[in-house]
Structures are given as C-alpha cells and as structure tokens.
C-alpha cells in the first residue's frame, strides 16, 4: 500500500484489521511552521503511526482502541517538551496520553 494518498485506505484497512493488531505508517511528511508554538518546518522525524488495537510499537500491549504515535525530535532531556506531539493532537481534539516508548522517540495520543 505504498504511496497511497491520505484518506484513501484508512477506513478499509481498519475494517480489514477488525479486532486484530495492525499499523498504518505515514512517512516523508513535513512538519509545518507553527511559530506561536515554537515549532518550525522540519522533515526529519516527520512521520506518524496509527496502531490499531495496540498501544506499543512492539504490538505486545493489546487494546480495544487505537493509538497514534508521533516521533518527537526536539524534546528536552526530561521529556517535558511535547510541542511536536501536542500540536497535532490538539488539532483533532485529543491530548498526549503517554510518555516516549522504550527504544523509540514517539509520544502517543
């Protein structure tokens, strides 16, 4: 399903996965400038994963809902800088719900 336009496969794929675990992964994205949030255009780490019925990239934490993982590059060492994750979450009425996952930089919402 490489190079499919956004919005063209998500509903069908989700229906196909059903109660099983699955993932949709978007890469080659570009974060836009959002100067009032101190977010600046960036292509590095600009990707998003939608985990279906899982909360972990290892697919070992089964859930009855879906989780979005957003890689965050410019985080403070204490993990308190969530700008790159909280901005897209807020745009769809959500909030960051978890800390970085082991072995990777994403935050979930």
N, C-alpha and C positions, 0 to 999 in steps of 0.2 A: 504494500500500500504506500510505497514511497511517492513523494511529490503530489499527494492529493491535496486539493485546496481545503482550507479551513472550513468546517461546516458541511463537508460533503460525505463524510463517512462515520462521524461520531455516533449518531443515533443507531445506525445499522450495526456497527461494531458492538455497541453497548448491548443491544438486543441479542446479538450472537453470543456474547460472553455470558449473558444471563447471570446466574449466581456464582459462576466461576471467577477466577482471578484473571485479569488482563491489564494491558497497559497501552495507552496511546502516547506517543512521544513526538513532540514538535521540536525541531532544531533549526539552525540557520535563521533564527529570529534576530531582531534588533530592538533593544530596549530604547524607547524614545526619551527625549529630553523632557524632564519634569523639574525645572529649576526651583520651583517653590518647595519641592520635596527633596532637593539636593540629589536628584537622580539625573544622570547625564547619559546621552546616547552611548550605547555600548553593544557590541556584537559578541564579545567574549562572554561565555556562560549564559547567553540569551537562549534559553530553552525551557520547555515546560513538559512535565509528565503528568498524565492523568492515570492514576491507579484505580482500577475497578475492583471493588470488593477486597481491597488490601490497604494497609497503612504503611507498608515498608517496601523499599526497592528490592529487598530480598524475597518479597512475596511470602513471608513467613508469618505475617500478622494479619490474618483474615478478618474482614469486617463486613458489615451489611450495607456499607455506603462507599463513597468514592473519595479519594484524596488527590489533591493537586500538589505537585512538588515543583518548587521554583528554585533553581540554583541561585545562590547569593554569593557574589564575589567580594563585595566591599563591606564585609562585616567586621565589627570591632572584635578584638580578641576575646572579649567576654560574651560575644554573641548577641549583644544588645541592639545592634544596628539592623533593623528589619526592613529598611526602606524598599529594597528591591522585591521583597515578598509582600509587604503590606499594601503597597500601592495597587498592584493588580487585583489583590484580594478585595480591597475596598471598592474597586470599580464594579465588582459584581455582587456587592453587598455581603462579603464574607470577611473573615479576620484570620490572621495567622493563628494556628491552633497547636503548633508543635515546634520544638527546637530542631536544630540540624540533626539529620540522621547519621548514624555511625558510618564512616567510610565515604561520606559524600557531603557536599555543602548545601543540599536543598533544605528548604523550610516548607512545611505543609500548611494548607488552608482548605 
